[in-house]
Amino acid sequence: MKKHFEPVGCDVDLATGAMTNATGSYEKRLGDLAGLYGDEAAFQRMRVEWGDKVVYAVSDFRPSDRAGDVIFGVTRMVPGKVGDEFFITRGHIHRQADRPEIYYGQKGKGLMLMESPEGETRIVEIEPLTCCYVPPYWIHRSVNTGSEELVMLFCYPADSGQDYAIIEGSGGMRSRILDDGAGGWKAVENPNWRPRDEAALAAVYASSKKDAA
């Protein structure tokens, strides 16, 4: 008789972002995010003030990495800005780029910044009870635009993988999310962004073809 995985329940503490029965976790401190923000001078000043403070933390449950299974977890990001730019995650596209992802807002206020390989930008605002669908082939990055911690659940196919280099290779994402000075946010063009060449685009779309072969 085939042995099945045991069902599992995981509780999320909204005050801390911790998840019970997690199989893994990691933290990103301000120093780990060097090069992500547009105002480098403001970042260096903030590093002196913040030291090794955590900007965001992730706990997840990974039953396997097999196709047909899922990975889920919770991400918690503290509020803050580097200069006028709100705190962000590193962001990624899935290594198997045709895999989608779901985010579900539980606490705080933020947004999902998304970019197609060709450079189109889409933004979905996230609050408690917002369910955000990130379609296949979209680069995505979380942004905390509120005054309290942003806590979100996420879920994606277990064989997705992550590719962080696609953002670095283009000088960052095409848009940056800044404080608009009126209690909200605005998206501005990243002057360092570079369009991906044909070889980079072909590599993204070939990733799913290799997986299907």
Backbone as CSV, one residue per row, in Angstrom:
resi,resn,N_x,N_y,N_z,CA_x,CA_y,CA_z,C_x,C_y,C_z
1,MET,0.856,-1.196,0.000,0.000,0.000,0.000,0.889,1.242,0.000
2,LYS,0.512,2.216,-0.820,1.292,3.448,-0.923,1.198,4.229,0.378
3,LYS,2.327,4.724,0.869,2.346,5.537,2.074,2.168,6.997,1.685
4,HIS,1.209,7.649,2.276,0.915,9.048,1.959,1.536,9.973,3.008
5,PHE,1.754,11.220,2.592,2.135,12.238,3.556,1.004,12.425,4.564
6,GLU,1.370,12.768,5.791,0.374,13.066,6.800,-0.127,14.507,6.635
7,PRO,-1.445,14.742,6.728,-1.954,16.115,6.708,-1.388,16.922,7.879
8,VAL,-1.232,18.224,7.674,-0.630,19.095,8.688,-1.432,20.389,8.784
9,GLY,-1.593,20.893,9.983,-2.170,22.212,10.202,-1.110,23.146,10.743
10,CYS,-1.089,24.374,10.250,-0.103,25.364,10.687,-0.834,26.622,11.151
11,ASP,-0.542,27.071,12.352,-1.141,28.284,12.898,-0.195,29.462,12.707
12,VAL,-0.767,30.629,12.370,0.025,31.842,12.165,-0.256,32.828,13.286
13,ASP,0.802,33.306,13.913,0.705,34.332,14.945,0.842,35.690,14.258
14,LEU,-0.248,36.445,14.192,-0.209,37.723,13.482,0.688,38.748,14.168
15,ALA,0.907,38.586,15.459,1.753,39.542,16.176,3.219,39.380,15.817
16,THR,3.634,38.148,15.519,5.044,37.882,15.259,5.320,37.391,13.843
17,GLY,4.264,36.954,13.139,4.457,36.370,11.818,4.960,34.945,11.859
18,ALA,5.075,34.361,13.046,5.579,32.991,13.175,4.505,31.987,12.765
19,MET,4.936,30.855,12.212,4.024,29.796,11.786,4.439,28.487,12.441
20,THR,3.493,27.820,13.093,3.801,26.530,13.712,3.998,25.468,12.634
21,ASN,4.740,24.447,12.975,5.012,23.302,12.093,5.777,23.675,10.828
22,ALA,6.412,24.838,10.822,7.234,25.211,9.665,8.422,24.253,9.557
23,THR,8.812,23.959,8.332,9.979,23.110,8.110,11.241,23.925,7.832
24,GLY,11.069,25.226,7.626,12.222,26.083,7.360,11.878,27.541,7.575
25,SER,12.908,28.360,7.716,12.696,29.802,7.882,13.997,30.529,7.559
26,TYR,13.855,31.815,7.242,15.039,32.651,7.069,14.673,34.108,7.325
27,GLU,15.694,34.921,7.569,15.515,36.351,7.803,16.405,37.132,6.845
28,LYS,15.939,38.304,6.472,16.762,39.231,5.700,16.908,40.516,6.500
29,ARG,18.157,40.829,6.819,18.471,42.037,7.571,18.817,43.163,6.602
30,LEU,18.812,44.380,7.110,19.025,45.512,6.217,20.310,45.364,5.416
31,GLY,21.372,44.907,6.070,22.644,44.753,5.367,22.592,43.753,4.232
32,ASP,21.641,42.792,4.295,21.497,41.798,3.228,20.882,42.393,1.970
33,LEU,20.314,43.599,2.087,19.552,44.181,0.980,20.327,45.281,0.267
34,ALA,21.641,45.284,0.423,22.481,46.275,-0.257,22.279,46.191,-1.764
35,GLY,22.148,47.344,-2.390,21.996,47.413,-3.841,20.567,47.389,-4.326
36,LEU,19.608,47.159,-3.427,18.215,47.067,-3.861,17.541,48.429,-3.979
37,TYR,17.997,49.401,-3.196,17.296,50.681,-3.114,17.954,51.745,-3.984
38,GLY,17.141,52.712,-4.404,17.632,53.724,-5.325,18.544,54.753,-4.694
39,ASP,18.333,55.069,-3.404,19.112,56.098,-2.726,20.209,55.417,-1.902
40,GLU,21.364,55.234,-2.500,22.448,54.515,-1.852,22.963,55.261,-0.624
41,ALA,23.015,56.589,-0.684,23.485,57.361,0.467,22.547,57.178,1.653
42,ALA,21.241,57.203,1.401,20.261,56.988,2.473,20.387,55.576,3.031
43,PHE,20.657,54.600,2.161,20.824,53.221,2.620,22.021,53.104,3.563
44,GLN,23.126,53.718,3.215,24.328,53.628,4.053,24.107,54.321,5.396
45,ARG,23.398,55.446,5.399,23.082,56.109,6.666,22.202,55.218,7.530
46,MET,21.253,54.567,6.892,20.327,53.725,7.634,21.024,52.482,8.173
47,ARG,21.987,51.968,7.464,22.742,50.804,7.955,23.429,51.128,9.278
48,VAL,23.926,52.341,9.407,24.575,52.756,10.654,23.555,52.770,11.784
49,GLU,22.335,53.275,11.491,21.297,53.384,12.517,20.686,52.018,12.851
50,TRP,20.447,51.212,11.834,19.720,49.955,12.019,20.605,48.787,12.405
51,GLY,21.855,48.821,12.008,22.717,47.677,12.281,22.189,46.422,11.613
52,ASP,21.960,45.368,12.401,21.515,44.086,11.865,20.024,43.837,12.087
53,LYS,19.236,44.874,12.181,17.799,44.685,12.372,17.185,43.938,11.190
54,VAL,16.196,43.099,11.482,15.514,42.314,10.453,14.510,43.184,9.713
55,VAL,14.545,43.142,8.386,13.557,43.837,7.561,12.388,42.916,7.251
56,TYR,12.678,41.666,6.863,11.586,40.713,6.663,12.039,39.301,6.991
57,ALA,11.050,38.473,7.334,11.321,37.087,7.720,10.289,36.182,7.070
58,VAL,10.706,34.971,6.737,9.842,34.000,6.060,9.899,32.668,6.802
59,SER,8.730,32.075,7.040,8.634,30.698,7.534,7.807,29.913,6.528
60,ASP,8.219,28.680,6.219,7.450,27.928,5.228,7.345,26.453,5.588
61,PHE,6.429,25.793,4.921,6.228,24.354,5.062,6.445,23.733,3.695
62,ARG,7.458,22.837,3.594,7.847,22.234,2.322,7.753,20.714,2.451
63,PRO,6.616,20.140,2.098,6.486,18.690,2.203,7.382,17.940,1.218
64,SER,7.607,18.516,0.031,8.487,17.918,-0.971,8.742,18.962,-2.040
65,ASP,9.585,18.623,-3.023,9.804,19.524,-4.154,9.274,18.904,-5.442
66,ARG,8.329,17.990,-5.320,7.811,17.266,-6.472,6.696,18.036,-7.162
67,ALA,6.618,17.904,-8.485,5.500,18.475,-9.237,4.200,17.900,-8.698
68,GLY,3.193,18.747,-8.540,1.914,18.322,-8.004,1.755,18.614,-6.533
69,ASP,2.866,18.891,-5.837,2.802,19.275,-4.434,2.857,20.805,-4.344
70,VAL,2.673,21.339,-3.134,2.744,22.786,-2.947,3.618,23.114,-1.749
71,ILE,4.176,24.312,-1.780,4.878,24.910,-0.648,4.052,26.098,-0.193
72,PHE,3.906,26.262,1.116,3.187,27.436,1.604,3.901,27.981,2.831
73,GLY,3.575,29.225,3.179,4.229,29.823,4.328,3.722,31.221,4.582
74,VAL,4.462,31.936,5.406,4.087,33.293,5.794,5.315,34.187,5.733
75,THR,5.118,35.405,5.250,6.180,36.398,5.221,5.760,37.596,6.060
76,ARG,6.705,38.122,6.825,6.439,39.273,7.695,7.479,40.345,7.398
77,MET,7.026,41.561,7.072,7.934,42.658,6.772,7.614,43.841,7.667
78,VAL,8.650,44.405,8.291,8.448,45.550,9.169,8.215,46.801,8.316
79,PRO,7.599,47.833,8.890,7.429,49.081,8.147,8.733,49.876,8.128
80,GLY,8.911,50.675,7.101,10.094,51.521,7.027,10.374,51.959,5.605
81,LYS,11.313,52.875,5.473,11.701,53.409,4.163,13.207,53.646,4.146
82,VAL,13.773,53.518,2.966,15.147,53.939,2.717,15.044,55.200,1.885
83,GLY,15.304,56.342,2.501,14.976,57.600,1.852,13.467,57.692,1.733
84,ASP,12.958,57.834,0.521,11.516,57.866,0.274,10.980,56.529,-0.226
85,GLU,11.842,55.521,-0.342,11.443,54.241,-0.919,11.053,53.246,0.168
86,PHE,9.839,52.702,0.047,9.337,51.764,1.043,10.169,50.477,1.052
87,PHE,10.163,49.813,2.220,10.853,48.538,2.340,10.319,47.520,1.333
88,ILE,11.229,46.723,0.781,10.893,45.743,-0.243,11.571,44.415,0.060
89,THR,11.066,43.353,-0.546,11.773,42.080,-0.550,12.697,42.035,-1.770
90,ARG,13.576,41.052,-1.810,14.497,40.937,-2.951,13.733,40.762,-4.254
91,GLY,12.676,39.968,-4.216,11.900,39.712,-5.421,12.519,38.613,-6.272
92,HIS,11.692,37.962,-7.080,12.182,36.854,-7.909,11.166,36.524,-9.001
93,ILE,11.605,35.735,-9.940,10.722,35.017,-10.855,10.931,33.545,-10.524
94,HIS,9.977,32.712,-10.797,10.186,31.296,-10.509,11.148,30.692,-11.524
95,ARG,12.003,29.826,-11.034,12.971,29.169,-11.928,12.236,28.413,-13.028
96,GLN,11.154,27.708,-12.669,10.217,27.190,-13.663,9.191,28.307,-13.866
97,ALA,9.434,29.145,-14.866,8.763,30.445,-14.919,7.263,30.366,-15.179
98,ASP,6.757,29.198,-15.591,5.319,29.095,-15.838,4.537,28.707,-14.574
99,ARG,5.181,28.780,-13.401,4.500,28.467,-12.148,3.935,29.741,-11.527
100,PRO,2.673,29.722,-11.071,2.057,30.899,-10.453,2.316,30.934,-8.944
101,GLU,1.785,31.950,-8.278,1.857,32.042,-6.817,0.653,32.821,-6.308
102,ILE,0.222,32.498,-5.097,-0.878,33.188,-4.434,-0.348,33.828,-3.161
103,TYR,-0.736,35.086,-2.921,-0.467,35.762,-1.657,-1.796,36.166,-1.033
104,TYR,-1.875,36.047,0.301,-3.109,36.366,1.009,-2.775,37.286,2.171
105,GLY,-3.277,38.523,2.117,-2.985,39.491,3.157,-3.656,39.142,4.474
106,GLN,-2.894,39.227,5.561,-3.439,38.950,6.888,-3.349,40.142,7.830
107,LYS,-2.340,40.978,7.641,-2.158,42.121,8.534,-1.371,43.187,7.786
108,GLY,-1.704,44.457,8.045,-0.936,45.545,7.470,-1.414,45.940,6.085
109,LYS,-0.577,46.706,5.425,-0.934,47.295,4.130,0.313,47.311,3.247
110,GLY,0.165,46.798,2.058,1.308,46.781,1.151,0.860,46.558,-0.273
111,LEU,1.776,46.089,-1.080,1.431,45.792,-2.468,2.383,44.761,-3.033
112,MET,1.942,44.157,-4.131,2.772,43.239,-4.894,3.157,43.959,-6.184
113,LEU,4.449,44.199,-6.340,4.982,44.826,-7.537,5.390,43.719,-8.500
114,MET,4.805,43.733,-9.694,5.053,42.673,-10.671,5.568,43.254,-11.980
115,GLU,6.398,42.466,-12.656,6.995,42.894,-13.914,7.107,41.707,-14.859
116,SER,6.649,41.874,-16.076,6.818,40.818,-17.074,8.264,40.798,-17.543
117,PRO,8.734,39.694,-18.118,10.110,39.669,-18.627,10.393,40.795,-19.624
118,GLU,9.353,41.217,-20.349,9.532,42.289,-21.340,9.513,43.681,-20.719
119,GLY,9.143,43.786,-19.429,9.213,45.084,-18.740,7.892,45.750,-18.455
120,GLU,6.770,45.084,-18.679,5.486,45.657,-18.288,5.349,45.582,-16.766
121,THR,4.752,46.600,-16.167,4.577,46.644,-14.719,3.107,46.515,-14.354
122,ARG,2.833,45.725,-13.315,1.494,45.621,-12.739,1.638,45.702,-11.225
123,ILE,0.658,46.300,-10.563,0.690,46.473,-9.116,-0.657,46.078,-8.534
124,VAL,-0.639,45.226,-7.503,-1.850,44.848,-6.776,-1.672,45.269,-5.321
125,GLU,-2.568,46.111,-4.827,-2.526,46.512,-3.423,-3.049,45.372,-2.551
126,ILE,-2.421,45.187,-1.396,-2.768,44.070,-0.512,-3.065,44.592,0.890
127,GLU,-4.218,44.223,1.398,-4.630,44.500,2.765,-5.142,43.199,3.364
128,PRO,-5.520,43.173,4.658,-6.093,41.952,5.209,-7.279,41.465,4.381
129,LEU,-7.282,40.179,4.066,-8.306,39.472,3.285,-8.159,39.661,1.785
130,THR,-7.111,40.379,1.328,-6.843,40.473,-0.107,-6.111,39.219,-0.564
131,CYS,-6.598,38.598,-1.624,-5.927,37.463,-2.238,-5.336,37.924,-3.564
132,CYS,-4.025,37.864,-3.697,-3.321,38.345,-4.892,-2.813,37.157,-5.701
133,TYR,-3.174,37.120,-6.962,-2.713,36.069,-7.877,-1.555,36.603,-8.702
134,VAL,-0.397,35.970,-8.581,0.758,36.282,-9.422,0.799,35.243,-10.535
135,PRO,0.514,35.632,-11.776,0.447,34.647,-12.856,1.821,34.098,-13.228
136,PRO,1.853,33.016,-13.989,3.127,32.531,-14.512,3.882,33.624,-15.267
137,TYR,5.187,33.536,-15.245,6.105,34.401,-15.998,6.229,35.825,-15.452
138,TRP,5.675,36.124,-14.280,5.794,37.472,-13.736,6.817,37.500,-12.591
139,ILE,7.791,38.403,-12.705,8.686,38.733,-11.605,7.838,39.422,-10.534
140,HIS,8.104,39.155,-9.254,7.279,39.779,-8.218,8.099,40.097,-6.977
141,ARG,7.667,41.167,-6.327,8.354,41.705,-5.147,7.299,42.295,-4.221
142,SER,7.414,42.010,-2.915,6.483,42.562,-1.922,7.000,43.900,-1.413
143,VAL,6.065,44.817,-1.117,6.395,46.153,-0.621,5.482,46.467,0.561
144,ASN,6.055,46.921,1.668,5.253,47.350,2.812,5.048,48.856,2.714
145,THR,3.835,49.285,2.392,3.532,50.711,2.252,2.810,51.268,3.471
146,GLY,2.643,50.455,4.517,1.885,50.883,5.684,2.765,51.290,6.852
147,SER,2.102,51.517,7.988,2.796,51.956,9.195,2.952,50.830,10.210
148,GLU,2.522,49.615,9.870,2.688,48.458,10.739,3.241,47.299,9.923
149,GLU,3.510,46.197,10.604,4.053,45.048,9.898,3.074,44.540,8.837
150,LEU,3.629,44.104,7.715,2.853,43.461,6.651,3.032,41.957,6.791
151,VAL,1.930,41.243,6.994,1.975,39.789,7.130,1.120,39.176,6.030
152,MET,1.707,38.276,5.244,0.996,37.634,4.143,1.283,36.144,4.138
153,LEU,0.286,35.354,3.802,0.490,33.952,3.474,0.849,33.848,1.997
154,PHE,1.567,32.790,1.628,1.859,32.545,0.218,1.775,31.048,-0.049
155,CYS,1.555,30.707,-1.305,1.497,29.307,-1.717,1.865,29.219,-3.188
156,TYR,2.727,28.226,-3.524,3.145,28.067,-4.910,3.516,26.605,-5.159
157,PRO,3.527,26.177,-6.422,3.879,24.784,-6.726,5.269,24.429,-6.207
158,ALA,5.393,23.219,-5.685,6.612,22.831,-4.984,7.847,22.775,-5.878
159,ASP,7.658,22.612,-7.178,8.806,22.516,-8.087,9.139,23.851,-8.747
160,SER,8.599,24.965,-8.233,8.782,26.269,-8.878,10.223,26.747,-8.867
161,GLY,10.855,26.713,-7.700,12.181,27.290,-7.558,12.137,28.808,-7.637
162,GLN,13.236,29.461,-7.344,13.329,30.927,-7.417,14.570,31.345,-8.188
163,ASP,14.394,32.387,-8.985,15.512,32.996,-9.706,15.556,34.461,-9.299
164,TYR,16.566,34.833,-8.499,16.708,36.212,-8.038,17.564,37.046,-8.991
165,ALA,18.376,36.379,-9.806,19.351,37.095,-10.633,18.706,37.899,-11.747
166,ILE,17.480,37.545,-12.141,16.839,38.249,-13.255,16.633,39.725,-12.936
167,ILE,16.432,40.059,-11.654,16.253,41.457,-11.261,17.599,42.175,-11.261
168,GLU,18.581,41.564,-10.646,19.918,42.166,-10.598,20.467,42.395,-12.002
169,GLY,20.206,41.458,-12.908,20.727,41.557,-14.264,20.145,42.695,-15.068
170,SER,19.017,43.247,-14.612,18.388,44.372,-15.313,18.514,45.681,-14.548
171,GLY,19.380,45.709,-13.538,19.549,46.943,-12.782,18.407,47.221,-11.830
172,GLY,17.704,46.166,-11.405,16.538,46.323,-10.537,15.256,46.150,-11.312
173,MET,14.126,46.264,-10.619,12.841,46.239,-11.316,12.577,47.604,-11.958
174,ARG,11.724,47.618,-12.943,11.525,48.839,-13.725,10.909,49.970,-12.900
175,SER,10.102,49.634,-11.892,9.447,50.643,-11.060,9.938,50.555,-9.621
176,ARG,10.015,51.709,-8.987,10.277,51.797,-7.554,9.045,52.392,-6.880
177,ILE,8.782,51.979,-5.640,7.600,52.443,-4.927,8.033,53.417,-3.834
178,LEU,7.622,54.690,-3.987,8.035,55.751,-3.081,6.843,56.313,-2.313
179,ASP,7.138,56.934,-1.185,6.156,57.708,-0.424,5.759,58.920,-1.274
180,ASP,4.438,59.135,-1.422,3.996,60.264,-2.255,3.882,61.561,-1.465
181,GLY,4.209,61.519,-0.167,4.152,62.721,0.656,2.771,63.094,1.131
182,ALA,1.769,62.279,0.775,0.389,62.580,1.152,-0.271,61.376,1.823
183,GLY,0.538,60.522,2.408,0.009,59.355,3.092,-0.181,58.138,2.215
184,GLY,0.259,58.210,0.970,0.114,57.090,0.049,1.437,56.742,-0.605
185,TRP,1.363,56.119,-1.772,2.556,55.702,-2.481,2.453,56.095,-3.945
186,LYS,3.592,56.091,-4.612,3.622,56.333,-6.056,4.682,55.452,-6.673
187,ALA,4.443,55.028,-7.891,5.412,54.245,-8.655,6.189,55.191,-9.559
188,VAL,7.514,55.108,-9.514,8.357,55.942,-10.359,9.292,55.048,-11.161
189,GLU,9.741,55.558,-12.275,10.650,54.817,-13.148,12.023,54.675,-12.494
190,ASN,12.573,53.472,-12.569,13.922,53.227,-12.092,14.903,53.593,-13.210
191,PRO,15.707,54.643,-13.036,16.600,55.066,-14.124,17.699,54.060,-14.435
192,ASN,17.946,53.123,-13.526,18.998,52.126,-13.752,18.499,50.879,-14.479
193,TRP,17.184,50.799,-14.699,16.621,49.588,-15.310,17.063,49.443,-16.767
194,ARG,17.381,48.214,-17.145,17.797,47.907,-18.513,16.894,46.820,-19.088
195,PRO,16.396,46.981,-20.300,15.577,45.923,-20.914,16.373,44.633,-21.048
196,ARG,15.685,43.515,-20.899,16.329,42.215,-21.071,16.496,41.925,-22.559
197,ASP,17.643,41.376,-22.920,17.888,41.095,-24.332,17.181,39.802,-24.747
198,GLU,17.269,39.492,-26.008,16.553,38.327,-26.546,17.014,37.028,-25.891
199,ALA,18.293,36.938,-25.585,18.802,35.713,-24.957,18.204,35.530,-23.564
200,ALA,18.097,36.617,-22.796,17.520,36.530,-21.452,16.041,36.162,-21.518
201,LEU,15.317,36.748,-22.458,13.898,36.423,-22.608,13.720,34.969,-23.028
202,ALA,14.552,34.515,-23.952,14.456,33.130,-24.412,14.713,32.160,-23.274
203,ALA,15.653,32.506,-22.378,15.954,31.635,-21.249,14.771,31.509,-20.301
204,VAL,14.049,32.614,-20.091,12.864,32.569,-19.227,11.821,31.634,-19.807
205,TYR,11.506,31.795,-21.080,10.429,31.010,-21.673,10.855,29.574,-21.952
206,ALA,12.162,29.338,-22.068,12.642,27.976,-22.275,12.603,27.160,-20.989
207,SER,12.582,27.813,-19.829,12.639,27.086,-18.559,11.452,26.144,-18.412
208,SER,10.263,26.579,-18.821,9.081,25.728,-18.692,9.076,24.641,-19.770
209,LYS,9.634,24.924,-20.934,9.689,23.916,-21.984,10.582,22.750,-21.574
210,LYS,11.724,23.081,-20.915,12.621,22.014,-20.465,11.935,21.156,-19.403
211,ASP,11.164,21.815,-18.538,10.482,21.067,-17.480,9.424,20.136,-18.057
212,ALA,8.775,20.578,-19.156,7.695,19.767,-19.737,8.220,18.628,-20.598
213,ALA,9.488,18.719,-21.012,10.060,17.719,-21.918,10.220,16.364,-21.241
